[in-house]
């Protein structure tokens, strides 16, 4: 089984759930098997939400992707990119770096530090509140307000 490692920018591809429910198309295609993901490309440009699961059919994974797809504009406003990995046997660079066990949601700040890890699906509202507490996000909001006035 090929690892399901997708770079998704504020719109998401549903997992292979029993219902095969399809969410909006991804902007970037799946990263081919064996290809390394360079986290450096995201530094200081994007915040990362990484969703891990042991299977694309994991109910928590399916639920998390459904939740994220409900409010993509809130994530886009905060420069969030969502990455997924549902193949533990694939031993992707993300799995080796973050060592998830089963389902895990991970939020990385723009400087690459881990801001939070969650063992259960999280609502977009909770994610955006956490992001809005980050010092860099507060600076971004202040700058935008200054430019608008």
C-alpha positions as CSV (number, residue, x, y, z in Angstrom):
1,X,0.0,0.0,0.0
2,X,1.4,3.4,-1.0
3,X,1.6,5.9,1.8
4,X,-1.1,8.5,1.8
5,X,0.9,11.6,2.1
6,X,-0.9,14.6,0.8
7,X,0.0,18.3,0.7
8,X,-3.3,20.0,1.0
9,X,-3.9,23.7,1.1
10,X,-7.1,24.6,2.9
11,X,-9.1,22.2,0.9
12,X,-9.1,18.5,1.5
13,X,-9.5,15.2,-0.2
14,X,-11.6,12.8,1.8
15,X,-10.1,9.6,2.9
16,X,-11.2,6.3,1.4
17,X,-14.0,6.0,3.8
18,X,-16.8,3.5,3.4
19,X,-19.1,6.2,2.1
20,X,-16.4,7.4,-0.3
21,X,-17.6,10.9,0.4
22,X,-15.7,13.4,-1.7
23,X,-14.6,16.7,-0.3
24,X,-13.2,19.6,-2.4
25,X,-10.2,18.8,-4.6
26,X,-6.6,19.2,-3.4
27,X,-4.5,22.0,-4.7
28,X,-1.3,19.9,-4.6
29,X,-1.1,16.2,-5.6
30,X,-0.1,13.4,-3.4
31,X,3.6,13.2,-2.7
32,X,4.9,10.1,-4.5
33,X,6.1,7.1,-2.5
34,X,9.8,7.5,-1.4
35,X,9.9,11.2,-2.1
36,X,11.0,13.3,0.8
37,X,9.0,16.2,2.1
38,X,11.2,19.2,2.7
39,X,9.8,21.0,5.8
40,X,12.2,23.9,5.1
41,X,9.9,25.1,2.3
42,X,7.2,25.9,4.9
43,X,9.4,27.8,7.4
44,X,8.2,31.4,8.0
45,X,5.6,31.0,5.3
46,X,3.0,28.5,6.6
47,X,1.7,26.9,9.7
48,X,1.3,23.2,9.3
49,X,-1.5,21.0,10.6
50,X,-0.4,17.4,10.2
51,X,-3.0,14.7,10.6
52,X,-1.7,11.1,11.3
53,X,-3.7,7.9,11.4
54,X,-3.0,4.2,10.9
55,X,-5.5,4.0,8.1
56,X,-7.4,6.3,5.8
57,X,-10.5,4.5,7.2
58,X,-9.7,5.5,10.8
59,X,-13.0,7.1,12.1
60,X,-11.0,9.8,13.9
61,X,-9.1,10.6,10.6
62,X,-12.3,10.7,8.6
63,X,-13.9,13.0,11.2
64,X,-10.9,15.3,11.4
65,X,-10.8,15.7,7.6
66,X,-14.6,16.4,7.6
67,X,-14.2,19.0,10.3
68,X,-11.3,20.8,8.5
69,X,-13.2,20.9,5.2
70,X,-16.1,22.7,6.8
71,X,-14.1,26.0,7.4
72,X,-11.1,26.1,5.0
73,X,-11.3,29.9,4.8
74,X,-10.4,30.2,8.5
75,X,-7.3,28.1,7.9
76,X,-6.3,29.9,4.7
77,X,-6.5,33.2,6.5
78,X,-3.9,31.9,9.0
79,X,-1.6,30.5,6.3
80,X,-2.3,26.9,7.3
81,X,-1.3,23.9,5.1
82,X,-2.7,20.5,6.0
83,X,-0.6,17.4,5.6
84,X,-1.8,13.9,6.1
85,X,-0.2,10.5,6.6
86,X,-2.3,7.4,7.0
87,X,0.3,4.7,6.3
88,X,2.5,3.8,9.3
89,X,4.3,1.1,7.2
90,X,5.5,3.8,4.7
91,X,7.7,5.3,7.4
92,X,7.5,8.8,5.8
93,X,9.8,11.6,6.9
94,X,6.9,13.1,8.9
95,X,6.4,9.8,10.8
96,X,10.1,9.5,11.5
97,X,10.3,13.1,12.7
98,X,7.1,13.3,14.8
99,X,6.6,9.6,15.9
100,X,2.8,9.4,16.1
101,X,0.9,6.5,17.7
102,X,-2.4,6.0,16.0
103,X,-4.4,9.1,15.3
104,X,-2.6,12.4,16.1
105,X,-3.2,16.0,15.1
106,X,-0.1,18.2,15.2
107,X,0.1,22.0,14.8
108,X,3.5,23.5,13.9
109,X,4.1,27.2,14.0
110,X,5.7,29.1,11.2
111,X,9.1,28.8,12.8
112,X,8.8,25.0,12.7
113,X,8.2,24.4,16.5
114,X,5.5,22.0,17.6
115,X,2.7,24.1,19.1
116,X,0.4,21.3,20.1
117,X,-0.3,17.6,19.7
118,X,-3.8,16.2,20.1
119,X,-4.8,12.5,20.3
120,X,-8.4,13.3,19.2
121,X,-10.0,15.3,16.3
122,X,-10.1,19.1,16.9
123,X,-12.5,21.7,15.7
124,X,-11.3,24.4,13.4
125,X,-12.5,26.9,15.9
126,X,-10.2,25.4,18.6
127,X,-7.3,25.3,16.1
128,X,-7.8,28.9,15.0
129,X,-8.0,30.1,18.6
130,X,-4.6,28.3,19.3
131,X,-3.1,29.9,16.2
132,X,-4.4,33.3,17.2
133,X,-2.6,33.1,20.5
134,X,0.8,32.6,18.8
135,X,3.0,35.8,19.0
136,X,3.7,35.7,15.2
137,X,0.0,35.6,14.4
138,X,-0.6,38.5,16.7
139,X,2.1,40.5,14.9
140,X,0.4,39.6,11.5
141,X,-2.9,40.8,12.7
142,X,-1.5,44.1,14.1
143,X,0.4,44.7,10.8
144,X,-2.8,44.1,8.8
145,X,-4.7,46.5,11.0
146,X,-2.1,49.2,10.6
147,X,-2.1,48.7,6.8
148,X,-5.9,49.0,6.6
149,X,-6.0,52.2,8.7
